[in-house]
Amino acid sequence: MNMNYLLCGVGGQGTVLAAKVLAAAAIARGEDVKTTETIGMAQRGGSVTSYVRTGFNIHSPIIPLGTADVIIGFEPGEAVRNLSYLKEGGTVIVSSKSVMPVTAALTDSTYNGDEMVDYLRKNIKNVIVVDTEKLCGICGSDKVMNVILLGAAISSGAVEISYEETKTALLSRLKPKLHEMNIKALELGMKG
């Protein structure tokens, strides 16, 4: 079955690595995969959107509006901003931890993401909110948030890639000294 995954966040959250892990796991299964990213000002905390399309006879890396099976939101506002890509009955997995947008920081605006999480809960039938701040604290690093969200996506059943496939693809992209922490993050994400 063909699947469309949209991963969105801000620069530095590991969105691109998470997309590469999903893609590598699908390739290892023998599926066709197309991916691309829209990075913009990612180095300055700007929006990052990664598209991952898996299955068979995939012809384009860009996910058409209204066809994403899963949105993995690394930041609540970014998840809301990308909702037009979600198909009817699709699933949103989102971190509860917000990152203040550059525009809000420059204008002394306040933003904590709670309104965005509330909006998702009220408007999306299949939404999973993950307390990534707490789980990253257990792991000892904020840098594993992407892996925690992958674990949550796997356990939701909305992602057609298994724990073992994800783990293999993940570990092949990390230095051995990071393996233990990332396995722990993947498992914590699956437990929620």
C-alpha positions as YAML, in Angstrom:
chain: A
units: angstrom
residues:
- id: 1
  name: MET
  ca: [0.00, 0.00, 0.00]
- id: 2
  name: ASN
  ca: [1.29, 3.46, -0.83]
- id: 3
  name: MET
  ca: [1.82, 5.80, 2.11]
- id: 4
  name: ASN
  ca: [2.41, 9.53, 2.33]
- id: 5
  name: TYR
  ca: [4.24, 10.86, 5.40]
- id: 6
  name: LEU
  ca: [4.75, 14.56, 6.04]
- id: 7
  name: LEU
  ca: [7.22, 15.52, 8.78]
- id: 8
  name: CYS
  ca: [7.31, 19.15, 9.84]
- id: 9
  name: GLY
  ca: [9.15, 21.21, 12.41]
- id: 10
  name: VAL
  ca: [11.82, 23.87, 12.66]
- id: 11
  name: GLY
  ca: [15.51, 23.78, 11.91]
- id: 12
  name: GLY
  ca: [17.58, 21.71, 14.31]
- id: 13
  name: GLN
  ca: [14.82, 19.33, 15.44]
- id: 14
  name: GLY
  ca: [15.95, 16.36, 13.36]
- id: 15
  name: THR
  ca: [13.10, 16.36, 10.88]
- id: 16
  name: VAL
  ca: [15.33, 15.48, 7.92]
- id: 17
  name: LEU
  ca: [17.03, 12.59, 9.76]
- id: 18
  name: ALA
  ca: [13.64, 11.16, 10.78]
- id: 19
  name: ALA
  ca: [12.49, 11.34, 7.14]
- id: 20
  name: LYS
  ca: [15.65, 9.56, 6.01]
- id: 21
  name: VAL
  ca: [15.06, 6.80, 8.57]
- id: 22
  name: LEU
  ca: [11.48, 6.25, 7.35]
- id: 23
  name: ALA
  ca: [12.69, 6.21, 3.75]
- id: 24
  name: ALA
  ca: [15.56, 3.79, 4.44]
- id: 25
  name: ALA
  ca: [13.26, 1.41, 6.31]
- id: 26
  name: ALA
  ca: [10.83, 1.36, 3.38]
- id: 27
  name: ILE
  ca: [13.66, 0.84, 0.87]
- id: 28
  name: ALA
  ca: [14.92, -2.11, 2.93]
- id: 29
  name: ARG
  ca: [11.42, -3.62, 2.55]
- id: 30
  name: GLY
  ca: [11.76, -3.38, -1.23]
- id: 31
  name: GLU
  ca: [9.39, -0.45, -1.66]
- id: 32
  name: ASP
  ca: [9.74, 2.50, -4.01]
- id: 33
  name: VAL
  ca: [10.51, 5.68, -2.10]
- id: 34
  name: LYS
  ca: [10.57, 9.33, -3.07]
- id: 35
  name: THR
  ca: [11.54, 12.07, -0.63]
- id: 36
  name: THR
  ca: [12.25, 15.77, -0.63]
- id: 37
  name: GLU
  ca: [12.51, 18.60, 1.85]
- id: 38
  name: THR
  ca: [11.47, 22.22, 1.96]
- id: 39
  name: ILE
  ca: [13.99, 23.77, 4.28]
- id: 40
  name: GLY
  ca: [13.77, 27.53, 3.90]
- id: 41
  name: MET
  ca: [15.57, 29.30, 6.74]
- id: 42
  name: ALA
  ca: [16.12, 26.09, 8.72]
- id: 43
  name: GLN
  ca: [19.47, 27.21, 10.06]
- id: 44
  name: ARG
  ca: [17.73, 30.12, 11.76]
- id: 45
  name: GLY
  ca: [14.87, 28.17, 13.29]
- id: 46
  name: GLY
  ca: [12.73, 28.40, 10.18]
- id: 47
  name: SER
  ca: [10.23, 25.86, 8.94]
- id: 48
  name: VAL
  ca: [11.36, 22.44, 7.75]
- id: 49
  name: THR
  ca: [8.99, 20.12, 5.89]
- id: 50
  name: SER
  ca: [10.01, 16.65, 4.71]
- id: 51
  name: TYR
  ca: [7.90, 14.58, 2.37]
- id: 52
  name: VAL
  ca: [8.26, 10.78, 2.33]
- id: 53
  name: ARG
  ca: [6.25, 8.71, -0.13]
- id: 54
  name: THR
  ca: [6.54, 4.92, 0.04]
- id: 55
  name: GLY
  ca: [4.97, 1.97, -1.73]
- id: 56
  name: PHE
  ca: [5.00, 1.08, -5.40]
- id: 57
  name: ASN
  ca: [4.97, 3.15, -8.57]
- id: 58
  name: ILE
  ca: [5.69, 6.41, -6.74]
- id: 59
  name: HIS
  ca: [6.30, 9.09, -9.36]
- id: 60
  name: SER
  ca: [6.80, 12.32, -7.43]
- id: 61
  name: PRO
  ca: [8.30, 13.22, -4.05]
- id: 62
  name: ILE
  ca: [5.80, 15.99, -3.29]
- id: 63
  name: ILE
  ca: [2.68, 14.97, -1.40]
- id: 64
  name: PRO
  ca: [-0.44, 16.51, -2.95]
- id: 65
  name: LEU
  ca: [-2.71, 18.49, -0.64]
- id: 66
  name: GLY
  ca: [-5.22, 16.32, 1.21]
- id: 67
  name: THR
  ca: [-3.33, 13.05, 0.73]
- id: 68
  name: ALA
  ca: [-0.92, 12.68, 3.67]
- id: 69
  name: ASP
  ca: [-1.68, 9.55, 5.66]
- id: 70
  name: VAL
  ca: [0.41, 10.78, 8.58]
- id: 71
  name: ILE
  ca: [1.73, 14.15, 9.70]
- id: 72
  name: ILE
  ca: [4.50, 13.99, 12.28]
- id: 73
  name: GLY
  ca: [4.68, 17.44, 13.82]
- id: 74
  name: PHE
  ca: [7.87, 18.24, 15.69]
- id: 75
  name: GLU
  ca: [6.33, 21.57, 16.68]
- id: 76
  name: PRO
  ca: [2.57, 22.19, 17.25]
- id: 77
  name: GLY
  ca: [2.30, 25.35, 15.15]
- id: 78
  name: GLU
  ca: [4.06, 23.67, 12.25]
- id: 79
  name: ALA
  ca: [1.66, 20.72, 12.48]
- id: 80
  name: VAL
  ca: [-1.33, 23.09, 12.28]
- id: 81
  name: ARG
  ca: [0.27, 25.01, 9.40]
- id: 82
  name: ASN
  ca: [0.56, 21.77, 7.38]
- id: 83
  name: LEU
  ca: [-2.93, 20.35, 8.06]
- id: 84
  name: SER
  ca: [-4.07, 21.03, 4.50]
- id: 85
  name: TYR
  ca: [-1.89, 18.07, 3.48]
- id: 86
  name: LEU
  ca: [-3.68, 15.60, 5.79]
- id: 87
  name: LYS
  ca: [-6.19, 13.29, 4.17]
- id: 88
  name: GLU
  ca: [-9.61, 12.63, 5.64]
- id: 89
  name: GLY
  ca: [-9.09, 10.11, 8.45]
- id: 90
  name: GLY
  ca: [-5.32, 10.69, 8.51]
- id: 91
  name: THR
  ca: [-3.28, 10.72, 11.71]
- id: 92
  name: VAL
  ca: [-1.33, 13.53, 13.34]
- id: 93
  name: ILE
  ca: [1.44, 12.71, 15.80]
- id: 94
  name: VAL
  ca: [2.67, 15.92, 17.41]
- id: 95
  name: SER
  ca: [5.10, 17.04, 20.06]
- id: 96
  name: SER
  ca: [3.54, 19.10, 22.82]
- id: 97
  name: LYS
  ca: [6.73, 21.17, 23.10]
- id: 98
  name: SER
  ca: [6.60, 24.42, 21.19]
- id: 99
  name: VAL
  ca: [9.40, 26.44, 19.69]
- id: 100
  name: MET
  ca: [8.82, 30.17, 19.45]
- id: 101
  name: PRO
  ca: [8.81, 31.23, 15.82]
- id: 102
  name: VAL
  ca: [11.42, 33.78, 14.81]
- id: 103
  name: THR
  ca: [8.68, 36.26, 13.89]
- id: 104
  name: ALA
  ca: [7.14, 36.03, 17.38]
- id: 105
  name: ALA
  ca: [10.52, 36.46, 19.05]
- id: 106
  name: LEU
  ca: [11.26, 39.58, 16.98]
- id: 107
  name: THR
  ca: [7.93, 41.20, 17.82]
- id: 108
  name: ASP
  ca: [7.84, 40.35, 21.55]
- id: 109
  name: SER
  ca: [4.79, 38.18, 20.92]
- id: 110
  name: THR
  ca: [3.98, 35.27, 23.18]
- id: 111
  name: TYR
  ca: [3.63, 31.74, 21.90]
- id: 112
  name: ASN
  ca: [3.65, 28.49, 23.83]
- id: 113
  name: GLY
  ca: [1.91, 26.10, 21.43]
- id: 114
  name: ASP
  ca: [-0.93, 25.09, 23.78]
- id: 115
  name: GLU
  ca: [-3.52, 26.74, 21.53]
- id: 116
  name: MET
  ca: [-2.18, 24.77, 18.58]
- id: 117
  name: VAL
  ca: [-2.37, 21.47, 20.48]
- id: 118
  name: ASP
  ca: [-5.93, 22.31, 21.57]
- id: 119
  name: TYR
  ca: [-6.85, 23.11, 17.96]
- id: 120
  name: LEU
  ca: [-5.49, 19.75, 16.79]
- id: 121
  name: ARG
  ca: [-7.35, 17.86, 19.53]
- id: 122
  name: LYS
  ca: [-10.63, 19.58, 18.65]
- id: 123
  name: ASN
  ca: [-10.35, 19.30, 14.87]
- id: 124
  name: ILE
  ca: [-8.47, 16.09, 14.07]
- id: 125
  name: LYS
  ca: [-10.03, 12.74, 14.91]
- id: 126
  name: ASN
  ca: [-6.74, 10.80, 15.02]
- id: 127
  name: VAL
  ca: [-4.28, 12.93, 16.96]
- id: 128
  name: ILE
  ca: [-1.56, 11.73, 19.32]
- id: 129
  name: VAL
  ca: [0.14, 14.36, 21.45]
- id: 130
  name: VAL
  ca: [3.53, 13.29, 22.78]
- id: 131
  name: ASP
  ca: [5.20, 14.89, 25.80]
- id: 132
  name: THR
  ca: [8.60, 14.95, 24.12]
- id: 133
  name: GLU
  ca: [10.06, 17.31, 26.70]
- id: 134
  name: LYS
  ca: [9.50, 14.74, 29.45]
- id: 135
  name: LEU
  ca: [10.74, 11.81, 27.35]
- id: 136
  name: CYS
  ca: [13.82, 13.71, 26.16]
- id: 137
  name: GLY
  ca: [14.56, 14.46, 29.82]
- id: 138
  name: ILE
  ca: [14.48, 10.74, 30.59]
- id: 139
  name: CYS
  ca: [16.91, 10.12, 27.72]
- id: 140
  name: GLY
  ca: [19.16, 12.99, 28.76]
- id: 141
  name: SER
  ca: [19.07, 14.88, 25.46]
- id: 142
  name: ASP
  ca: [16.69, 17.06, 23.44]
- id: 143
  name: LYS
  ca: [18.34, 15.72, 20.29]
- id: 144
  name: VAL
  ca: [16.31, 12.47, 20.41]
- id: 145
  name: MET
  ca: [12.91, 14.12, 20.02]
- id: 146
  name: ASN
  ca: [12.79, 12.99, 16.38]
- id: 147
  name: VAL
  ca: [13.34, 9.37, 17.41]
- id: 148
  name: ILE
  ca: [10.72, 9.62, 20.16]
- id: 149
  name: LEU
  ca: [8.19, 10.85, 17.59]
- id: 150
  name: LEU
  ca: [9.11, 8.01, 15.23]
- id: 151
  name: GLY
  ca: [8.45, 5.56, 18.08]
- id: 152
  name: ALA
  ca: [5.06, 7.16, 18.74]
- id: 153
  name: ALA
  ca: [4.24, 6.95, 15.03]
- id: 154
  name: ILE
  ca: [5.14, 3.24, 14.93]
- id: 155
  name: SER
  ca: [3.07, 2.39, 17.98]
- id: 156
  name: SER
  ca: [0.07, 4.33, 16.62]
- id: 157
  name: GLY
  ca: [-0.28, 1.79, 13.82]
- id: 158
  name: ALA
  ca: [-0.52, 4.60, 11.27]
- id: 159
  name: VAL
  ca: [3.03, 3.99, 10.00]
- id: 160
  name: GLU
  ca: [3.58, 0.82, 8.03]
- id: 161
  name: ILE
  ca: [7.14, 0.34, 9.25]
- id: 162
  name: SER
  ca: [8.02, -1.86, 12.20]
- id: 163
  name: TYR
  ca: [10.15, -1.18, 15.26]
- id: 164
  name: GLU
  ca: [12.90, -3.50, 13.98]
- id: 165
  name: GLU
  ca: [12.93, -1.89, 10.52]
- id: 166
  name: THR
  ca: [13.09, 1.58, 12.06]
- id: 167
  name: LYS
  ca: [15.77, 0.59, 14.54]
- id: 168
  name: THR
  ca: [17.97, -0.92, 11.80]
- id: 169
  name: ALA
  ca: [17.62, 2.16, 9.58]
- id: 170
  name: LEU
  ca: [18.25, 4.51, 12.51]
- id: 171
  name: LEU
  ca: [21.35, 2.79, 13.85]
- id: 172
  name: SER
  ca: [22.91, 2.65, 10.39]
- id: 173
  name: ARG
  ca: [22.86, 6.47, 10.36]
- id: 174
  name: LEU
  ca: [24.26, 7.11, 13.85]
- id: 175
  name: LYS
  ca: [27.64, 6.85, 15.48]
- id: 176
  name: PRO
  ca: [27.84, 3.78, 17.76]
- id: 177
  name: LYS
  ca: [28.16, 5.96, 20.87]
- id: 178
  name: LEU
  ca: [24.62, 7.28, 20.16]
- id: 179
  name: HIS
  ca: [22.97, 3.88, 19.68]
- id: 180
  name: GLU
  ca: [21.92, 3.16, 23.26]
- id: 181
  name: MET
  ca: [20.33, 6.57, 23.85]
- id: 182
  name: ASN
  ca: [18.44, 6.43, 20.54]
- id: 183
  name: ILE
  ca: [17.14, 2.90, 21.11]
- id: 184
  name: LYS
  ca: [15.88, 4.08, 24.49]
- id: 185
  name: ALA
  ca: [14.21, 7.09, 22.81]
- id: 186
  name: LEU
  ca: [12.55, 4.89, 20.18]
- id: 187
  name: GLU
  ca: [11.18, 2.56, 22.86]
- id: 188
  name: LEU
  ca: [10.00, 5.44, 25.08]
- id: 189
  name: GLY
  ca: [8.20, 6.95, 22.10]
- id: 190
  name: MET
  ca: [6.44, 3.67, 21.47]
- id: 191
  name: LYS
  ca: [5.27, 3.49, 25.09]
- id: 192
  name: GLY
  ca: [4.17, 7.13, 25.09]
...
